[in-house]
Amino acid sequence: MKELVSDALLQIELFISKRRFWLFAVLAVLLLLIPSFGFSRFIMRMIMVVGVYSILALALNLVAGYVGQLSLGNAGFFAIGAYTATLMMIRLNMSFWLSLVFAALFAGASGLALGLPTLRLKGTYLTIVTLGFGEIVRVIAMNWMSVTNGMLGIRNIPLPEFFGMRLTIANNGLYYLMLALVLFVSVFCALIINSKIGRAFVAIREDEIAAQMMGIKTTRYKVLAFVLCAAISGIAGAFFAPLLGYIDPNVFGFDVSILILSMAILGGLGTMRGMFFGAATLILFPEFARFLMEYRFVVYGLILVLMMRFRPQGLLGWKSRLPYRFKKSVRSELSAQGLLPPELR
């Protein structure tokens, strides 16, 4: 049964891979035209939440998917970005765009502060430390009343403005801002992954000792991945705060980190496209399954269990073990000699 499922998925993946340019073009047009479909404010907000979690999943993917370090502290970086941007807009009367930059910088600095002393740890120990960091950030937000307003939260968060026009859900400004941020983060991650840095990340994931023997400064690259993950998560938080209009410590609980990790695993660690699929599935499925009432989370858990049984690399993770694609000329030559497996073509 497992082999049949894998073969069927492989055929679908090969079909998509051969036509990916046209499929991406159609998807891009659909994304641009979504506001013209007349969806309700609720559905538009859900689509934007999918965009936010796609950014968070892309951030975690750099650390967990490409470096192989499991982190459960993304909710903490998410919170730092949201509170930094919110407080700068409200307390310092700063524009959203400048507060977005500071949110990324503050979150990245916190990632550096956490990464330097802890990324020599591995496995369960690193996971526990990052989990503790996320909870520390949440507890600070709960108790630092003079700054974060504690459990009362911060309300009436200002909306972004662009050349004097306020970006809202009603005028689709927030939606197009979300698309721009997702595109920016996606291009940035793609450039990192396909660079010397990305190849070093994959080498560390595959065999850290061998990477060290090849002269790769593994600790430096792991810290870099952690800082990039934190900064990108801070960008997501800076956009999420005005989208929600209200933040409090409970918005950034431990369940957020688990949700982000589930998205990355479901879509396929070590692949960018899987992050979008995982975010869309785990955000939209509970909403569309509301008719199941209390059973919808049982179905959600069952889907994850079946996926881990039949597809442990993730639904779209079939290329996740490849450091980079062969050049077209090399693929053609190997294919002509029958040396290239179908999944690499």
N, C-alpha and C positions, 0 to 999 in steps of 0.2 A: 504494500500500500504506500509506504513511504517513497519507494522508488518511482511509482506511478505519479505521485504528486510532484516529486522533484522534476521528472521528465516533462510533465505538462507545464510547470512553471518555467522550465528552461526554454521550451518552445515559444512561450509567450514573451520571455525576455529577449530571445533572439529576434523575434518579429519586431519588437519595440526598438531594439538597438539598431537594426538596419534602417529604420524609418524615423530615427529620433529627431532629425532636423525638422521634418515636416510636422511631427507631433509637437515639438517644442514651439514651432511657429503658431500652430493652431491654439495651443495652450496660452501663449502670450496674448493672442488676439482675444481669447475668451476672458482672460483676466482683466484686460483693458476695458472690455465691454460689460463686465458684471454690473456696474452701477446702472446701466441702461435697461437692465432686465426688470426693474421695478420691485426688487426685494424689499422686505420690511426692514425697519431699523434693527430689529433683533437679529435677523439673519446677517445683515451687513456687519453688525458688531461681532457675531460669531466668526465670520470670515476673517475679520481683523485679528481676533484672538488666535485663530489658526496661524496667521502670519507671525504674531508675537512668539508663539511656541515653536514655530519653525526656526526662528532666529535662535531661540534657546537651545533647540536640539542641534543646530549647526555648531553652536559654541561647544556643547558637551562632546560632540563628535570629534572635535580636534583633540581632546584629551583622551576620551575613552575609545574612540574608533581608530584613531591614527597613532597615538602614542601607547595605547593599551593600559592607561591608568584610570581606574574607576573612581569617579568623584560624585559625592552626594551633597556638594556645597553650592550648587548653582542657584538654589533659592536664595541663598545669602547674597550672592553677587546681584541677582535680580532685584532684591530688596534695596541694596546699596544704590543701584542705578535709579530706582524709582524714587527713593527718599532724597537723594542728592538733587535730581532734576526738580522735584517738587519744591523742596525748601529753597532752592536758588531762585525759582520763579516767584514764589510767594514772599520770602523774606528779603531777597536782594533785588526783586523786580527785574530779574534777568530774562532775556528772551529764551524761548524754548530751544533754539538752535545752539546757543552758547551753553545752556544747561545740559544739552545732550552731549556735548563734548566733555564737559566736566564730569558727567555721570560715567562716561566711558573711562576717563582718566582715574577717577576715584575707585571705581570697581577694579580696574586693572592694577592700581597700586595695592589694593587689598589682596588681589590674587598674588602679587609679588611678595607681599608680606607673609602670606600663608604658605606660598610655594617654596620660598628659600629654605625655611627650617624643616619642612615636612616631606618634600618630594624625594628625599632619599629613602623614605618608607615605601613599602610595596604592598599590594594586595589588600587584605582585610584591614591592616593598620592604617593605610592611607584613607580607605573608605570611612573608617570610624572618625579620623581626624577631620575630614571634610564635612562629615555629617555634624560633628560637634561645632564646626565653624558656622554652618547654617543656623543651628539652634542658638548660638551666641548672638548672631546678628538679630535674630527675631526677639530674643530676650532683651537686648539693648533697646530695640525699637519699642518694646512694651513698657520699659521702665524709665526711659529718658523723656519724661513728660514735657520738660521745657523746650525740647527740640522737636520730638516726633508726635507729641500729644498722646502718647501711650495707646491704650486700647480704644480711645475715642477716635483715633485716626485723624486724617487730614482731609477735609472736604473742599469742594469748589476749586479743584485744581485747574489752573488756567489752560485753555486750549492753545495749540500752536497757531501762529500767524505767519502768513507768507505775503509779503508786500502789502501789508495792511488788511488782508483778507483772513478772517478767522476760519481755520480748518475744522469742520465738523462732520458728523456722520451725514447730516441732512444734505450738505452741499458736496459730499463725496471727497472732501479734502483730506480727511483722515485716512480714507481708504487708499488714495493715491500716495499719501505719505508712507503708509504701511508698505505698499508695493515698492516704493523707492528704497526704503530701508532694507527690505528683504533682498532686493536686487543688489544693493551695495554689499551687504554681508555675504551673499552668495558668491559674488565676483571676488571679493577679498579672500574668502575661504578657498575658492578654486585656485587663485594665484598662489596662495600659501602651499596648498597641497601639491601643486604641480611644479614647485620650485625645489631648490636644494634643501630647504627647510622641511618640506613635506617628505622628501625621500629619507631624510634623517629621522623624522617621526616614525615612518614605517619600519625603518631598520631597528629602532629601539623597540617597537612593538613586537617584531619577529624574534629578536634575540638581543637583549640589552648588552650581554657580555661580549658578543661578537661585534656589536656596534662600537663598544669601547675600544676593542682591539683594533678596529679600523680607524681609530682616531676621532670618532664622534664624541663630543663633550655631552654626554647623555643628560647629566643634571641640568646643564644650561638649556638644552632643548626642551626638557620636561617643564622647567620653570617658564620658558617662553610660551609653550602651549597653554599652560595654566593661566598666564597673564592674558593671552589672547582670548581664551575662553571667558575669563572674568570681564574683560572690557566689552566683548560682544553681548554678554548677558546684561551688562549695565546699560547698553543701548536699548535692549528690549525693555528693560524696566523703565527707562526714561520715556518711551513711547506709551507703555502700558498705563502709566499713572494718569495722564490726561484722557486716555481712552476710557478708563474706568471712571474717572472723576472723583474717586475716593480711594484711599489706601489706609490700611491698618496692618499690624503685624500678622494677623491671621491669614492675610492674602498670600503671605510668603512662607507658609508652613512647610514641614517636612514632606507632606504629600506632593508639593509642587516639584521637589527634587525627584521623587519617585516617578511622577508623571513624565517628567522630561526624559529620565532614563528609560522608561517604558517605550516612549516614542522612538528613541534612538535604537533600542533593541528590536522593536517591531519592524521598523523600516529597514534596518540593516546597518550595524556599526561599520564604519569605514567606507560609507558611500553617502554622497550628498543628497541624491534624489530620494533616498529612503527617509531622510529627516522630514521632508515635506509630506510624504505619504503617512508616516507615523503620526505627525502632528494633526493632519486632517482627520485621520481615523479616530484617534483617541479624544479629540475635542468634539467632533461632530457626531460620533456614534452614540454617546449617552443622550444627546439632544434628540436625535431621530428615533431613539429607542425608548422614549419616555412612556409610550403606550404599554411597555412591559412593566412599568412602575418599579417595584422593589427588585424585580428579577433582572433588570437591564444590566446591573453590575455583575450578576452571575454569568450572563452571556458574555460580557466583556472579559471576565476572568477566564471563561472557557476558551474564548478565541486566543488569548495569550498562551494558555496551556497547550492547545493544539498547535499553535505556531512554533512553540519551543520544541514540541515533539517531532513535527514534520519539517520544520524550517528553522533550525537554530541560528543560522546566519542572518535571519531576517528576511522578510518577503522580497525586498529588492536588494539583497546583499550578495548577489552572485558574483560581483566583481570586487568585493571588498578586500580580497587577498592580493589584488594586483597593485604594485607600487606605482605603475604608470602604464599607459597603453603603448604597444609597439607602434612604430611608424608604419604608415600605409604600405610602403614598399617592402618593409620587412615582413609584414603580415601576409602580403600577397605571395612572397617567395616561400615562406614557411607553409602557407596553405597549399600552394602548388605541389610541394613535396609531401603533403599529407602529414606534416609535423605540428600543425596548429589545431588544438581542440576547438570545437564549435563555439564554446563560450568565450573564447579569446578573439574571435574573428570580428 
